[in-house]
Amino acid sequence: MESVWVVPLLPAVISNSALSVPRFPIYLSGLVVAFVILNVLWQQLPSQKSEPPLVFHWFPFIGNAFSYGTDPFNFYVECRRKHGDIFTFILFGKKMTVYLGVNGNDFILNGRLQDLNAEEIYSPLTTPVFGNDVVYDCPNSKLMEQKKFIKFGLTQTALESHVLLIEKEVIDYIKTSSSWKGRSGTVHIPSAMAEITIFTAARSLQGLEVRRKLTAEFAELYDDLDGGFRPINFLMPWAPLRQNRRRDAAREKMASIYMDLITARRQRYTQVEDEEPDMISNLMRCTYKDGNPIPDKEIANIMITLLMAGQHSSSSSGSWIMLRLASRPDISEELYQEQVRVSMHGSTFSPLQYSDIDKFPMLKNVLKETLRVHSSIHSLMRKVKNPMPVPGSDYVITPDKVLLASPIVTHLSEMYFSNPLVWDPHRWDDASEEEAASKADDGTSSISAGTRSPYLPFGVGRHRCVGEKFAYVNLCTIIATLVREFKFRTLDGTTKVPPTDYTSLFSRPGQPAEIRWEKRVVETVLSLESVSARYKVLLE
């Protein structure tokens, strides 16, 4: 996935900064005031013609951290109104140069490796979580090889088999979770989607053996590891914080679990053969271009990466979809009736199949529209390595800066979408808007394709999300299964949804994020027995 892992600032971080007002001695207070005055005067000095305009900020070093961290989208919009598509703001001492619009997306996301570097930006955050020699802790060429290795679980055949496994996980979850007991109730949907997506990602992408490891202990380890994805870790990944100590211990424990699985397999088999071929067995067979097999420690680290990558963005997007469906019961009913027409036989539904997804245009529209309005990632960053002239301008982006693209700005632009701030899945019925987004490539063409599209929910270029097709299948299957069984609405019966919480690394729903559910009166839900029988046939 585009490791997007953005730099929104936690209010707690900011409140502990110079923005708070401790009881300084008078001379220290005077020193702070002097720095603020000098900083303001410095910003009034004429700048070079090649420098993008600088966004005004009161405090040196801290810069625009508060405005950016609390609401990056509105921050971008306001800065664009004042300065145009290209401007620089200060974020804890770093010069962040933003280039908005399709030209900016193309300039940054299609930039040459020798000019723009993602590893320097993201490695301090991802390496303590994923481990060494994977993702951004290795050369880009090695990362590209690792992406090819994991496509074992993303082939057409694999995706077709995943649908049944995902459906079964959702049904099992509904039957066992206390949040879905009875004929009606309420559920905190971000928590529910976090649990559902880790189960579906583990079962489909990682295999039955790993799925069986998802006990309460493993889930706790996952939560501790997930705690390493905090905005403060962009600044101080080494900080001796409690969350970082728990992160490090959890990573070591999870890596040891995977290592034990790998070691046991090597002892059981003279050749790597398993009852159910899975990602571990695939990685144990893979070799790099230099002829060396993947070291077991790297296999363990790749498995950790896969689990978290397969869960994070899907959890956030799935939560937004369910909140939106609760706010629009009419759309939810359209999804249900769509399935009735295609999959109902008598009073029951047939098991979901991969081929069904193409027969559910409204479901696809809901997913597209949610990814447009609620992009998981609001900022994509690259470290500038060489001076980069901006075509059609006098600006030259120098190596002291970080370049930042924000596809969500074009997602929500009137230039490309009518009433862009309105969540309307039916907009994708409009051929003109469908055409506007169809400029994005399908993931099979060259690196340069699609970078000028206004719709980039999975990124683009060499860092495009490799799991895009899986995320699509995973979310469609989860939502279809839930809609078959339940009706949804908001707690107050209105169309309101929670505000976006930007204090996490993903743009997730804020609080409150509970919805009401009601079991459908006609029992049209696929029985667990039917799924289990089909599942056994698949394994045979």
Secondary structure, 3 states (H helix, E strand, C coil): CCCCCCCCCCHHHHHCCCCCCCCCCHHHHHHHHHHHHHHHHHHHCCCCCCCCCECCCCCCCCECHHHHHHCHHHHHHHHHHHHCCEEEEEECCEEEEEECHHHHHHHHHCCCCCCEECHHHHHHHHHHHHCCCCHHHCCHHHHHHHHHHHHHHHCHHHHHHHHHHHHHHHHHHHHHCHHHCCCEEEEEHHHHHHHHHHHHHHHHHHCHHHHCCCCHHHHHHHHHHHCCCCCHHHHCCCCCCHHHHHHHHHHHHHHHHHHHHHHHHHHHCCCCCCCCCCHHHHHHHCECCCCCECCHHHHHHHHHHHHHHHHHHHHHHHHHHHHHHHHCHHHHHHHHHHHHHHHEECCEECCCCHHHHHHCHHHHHHHHHHHHHCCCCCCEEEEECCCEECCCCCCEECCCEEEEECHHHHHCCCCCCCCCCCCCHHHHHCHHHHHHHCCCCCCCCCCCCCCCCCCCCCCCHHHCCCCHHHHHHHHHHHHHHHHHHEEEEECCCCCCCCCEECCCCCCEECCCCEEEEEECCCCCCCCHHHHHHHHHHHHC
